[in-house]
Amino acid sequence: MKFINYLESIAGVGIFPLVSLGIFFSFFVVLTIWTFKVSKEHLNKMKNIPLNESNESNQ
């Protein structure tokens, strides 16, 4: 028996691809909106974290 036959026997299995597509799409829409709204100061602060941590541990 092929794998597709197991999936066809599950009631309501057709909704799962739509739900996963919706979650995937909304995640990237929210991420795109966040990238346009985030401040440049916050990005610079996050960008310099690895450099700041290495400098603090050496002192």
VENHUFEN-V211417 format. One record per backbone hydrogen bond with DSSP energy under -0.5 kcal/mol. CO is the residue of the C=O (numbers start at 1). NH is the residue of the N-H. Records with the same first field share a line. If there is no record, write none. Layout:
BEGIN
CO->NH + NH
END
This chain:
BEGIN
2->5 + 6
3->6 + 7
4->8
5->9
7->10
10->13
12->15
13->16 + 17
14->18
15->19
16->20
17->21
18->22
19->23
20->24
21->25
22->26
23->27
24->28
25->29
26->30
27->31
28->32
29->33
30->34
31->35
32->36
33->37
34->38
39->43
40->44
41->45
42->46
43->47
44->48
46->49
48->52
49->53
50->54
51->55
52->56
53->57
54->58
55->59
END
